[in-house]
């Protein structure tokens, strides 16, 4: 008779959850012991919970299917919350398993007792505590379904230790074989209204978000833009933007309020396809937070829970009936042959020479980015030139910092590499952000993951130097500036990576960086480059 | 006219809060800018919020006064929660300042928006969001008072960015000059009842906790134990246990349920002085969680909010009127001269030779621990021999993992060193726990803190090997054991420390460790020793 933990893992596997990013403790020892009974579940050990949750996010962004986590009580969940916050903003499916004290132990208020439900509620679309092992099969099934909605969600299952170690009796509840009903249907009314706006003769823009940043949505949106002259934009921080190769290019809405306002200036109709109405990341004294221009009407073609790509396709058929989408199933470029969307791509950047800067490093990345790369971008200020430099690279995916909680890049890269063992992962990291969840490198070494990490080491929280100006705190003195400085002492990322088993090099010229980046891509397994650049602010 | 941030910092300083452990973001930039206007506030930059909160815990454990933190929105608070959990369990005063979006920005649900109040509620004794800069002076005052109660608490002040940047109008509320009323009075009834139990002729034990583990409580408890034959114990994980020199020795209640049960076996009267009734850390199949033996009566002499040391002194006067406490103000050993408590101390351990093990390393630490040391103990399984080896060392403080959320040691050591610049700090760390908040080393290097960190590097989560047996999951196979293994790849703590500017060495023999430990203590500033030992489980 299997115990609760064995039942749990077996049910997860039956529901397609085959990877567990884990940092277990005592209350999760039966789960750990049960791994030998269900070899189909791959357990990946992480040295910190923020690595586990971020890896689960990266895994699901690439597979579309949830991984599970295994976290130790309230503090373990707390350590993983920041990256669950990012996952929530990305609409990522995750089955988040949090061990708890045995039910009879909770009233004793032992030292590790805390309010797991309150913590879980802040990031989860679904939370349940299983109190009887007989309910485990149902609860796990419901968790997987809750995670796998449209959009995906964090589904947190709280697992008391005694439920894990008990042998389930017969289930009282019949398992409802409920499946996710898929995204909401396309609204014909919304399509008609969007078409009318596009035909109004007034300036229009389409803002893509969620699943509309994948191939089908991009191609449909491109047909619309070609036919109507609408501007094509996507949300500032897409969970997964498909790019490069023959895909239509889409400009991301700027992070800086002034830049985003300029992109939307004069727009009278803003059509939201899977994206939310745009707002600034932060408030600034005397500036509007709502980025929709005065006099502009923002209308939803499809919400985040509807099928934005299908809605775009319907809208394209309405406003551009003559155009043909490329065959996304085969990846062939049918559209390019018959529509004006066939873009003559600018050449990729040359290999840079001379000074190593954020700009020249970006050129090297653009010059060398391999086909099929998964790019995880937490480069922050140093990433300014990356979109331009890589726009003409071969087909790749671009994963961004969806929720603004830094420390996401290295873990997401780790999970993406677990998800896609045949594809090169390129992780572009800011130094300050890298130090949040640096422990991810150890898991990359342990699992032999093909991740090339570039740390843009500018010895500062450069974005905060900028923000210090933005919020009007411009008269900042020496003590304030010291709080944004990472140069005393400097961080030696070569030593840090080496300490966790990841081969690493330091680049101080563009030539060194280019050579090191090329070599890291050519060799399997993880590598890190300490890319020493001046701050751009 | 000062703005909100300047008013905030000025008020903190006026209330005795003079250190801020910070990891700020955009919404905290006015706080950062205001640091130059209030030079009495010392800001200490941390590379991760868990370092900031743990450092605030260590600082207040040593000074008795709160430091403040500065955290960035919900995700920043989330990253700091695990060590706030430990601080809550320690009864540590902390003024926890969490920046938030401007009030008018919150309804926009920008990417970093999350439920800060829910997160804060899980660790805080007091939570307030200031919504008008005119209220800041009052709210900050109340936060400091709420933090500084008996016992101390985490008081969380949520600070919207626009409150920070506004200039406060006249305060609507008069500032109530409320001061902490101090710990609750001693209950004469509880003293009488405890005295009666001690005189019953049945086996009795006194369990010390909270402030009763400081000198006055220890000396009073020792008088009682000498006079009545009661066993003297203290809680398993004291926030700050004063030890060594001429202080009475007190045995800590064991972490392992079987060990703790043996310590309490046969006790008929358990007198709780500032300690809670003892329970096991975790539940184990078929074992009781309540450690109070069947037939034993646990009675509170003083709760955690009462003055346990005063209650013990009253009880000592009742049951041992002839004994005299030593003069704790001068540190002279008056009591030892006149009471049987004058213990002939065993000699300190010799410097060890031969194999480097947790036991021989502990001997070296016991042999060399300097007078006035602050020992931060997160050595976990490798710490088994530490209490014995250091019992006869010169006077020192021992700070432990109060809440069980690992990743506490390096941050607490950092804060303790900021609090006590003249005292050597010795941080005894397990390898797995060290990797949670390793970023603390950078702050130690930056601030030139005199911390000697010993990482017991046994390449495993050794305690989980033990717990895997304890919970009955004894048939664990290879895949389970791999999840507790840290040897693939091994962690090179010398490289990791060097990467953050902390000089480090590796010891593989007892002689090497002893020489390195002695040298690290002799040199100012931070040092780390990668102490390679076999796991004890």
Interface residues (C-beta under 8 A of the other chain):
Chain A: X22 X24 X25 X26 X27 X29 X30 X32 X33 X34 X35 X36 X39 X43 X45 X47 X48 X50 X74 X75 X76 X78 X79 X81 X82 X85 X89 X101 X102 X104 X105 X108 X109 X110 X111 X112 X114 X115 X118 X119 X121 X122 X123 X161 X162 X165 X237 X276 X279 X280 X281 X282 X283 X285 X289 X290 X402 X403 X404 X405 X407 X432 X435 X436 X438 X439 X442 X445 X446 X463 X464 X467 X468 X470 X471 X472 X473 X475 X476 X477 X478 X479 X480 X482 X483 X484 X485 X486 X488 X489 X490 X491 X492 X493 X494 X495 X496 X498 X499 X500 X501
Chain B: X22 X24 X25 X26 X27 X29 X30 X32 X33 X34 X35 X36 X39 X43 X45 X47 X48 X50 X74 X75 X76 X78 X79 X81 X82 X85 X89 X101 X102 X104 X105 X108 X109 X110 X111 X112 X114 X115 X118 X119 X121 X122 X123 X161 X162 X165 X237 X276 X279 X280 X281 X282 X283 X285 X289 X290 X402 X403 X404 X405 X407 X432 X435 X436 X438 X439 X442 X445 X446 X463 X464 X467 X468 X470 X471 X472 X473 X475 X476 X477 X478 X479 X480 X482 X483 X484 X485 X486 X488 X489 X490 X491 X492 X493 X494 X495 X496 X498 X499 X500 X501
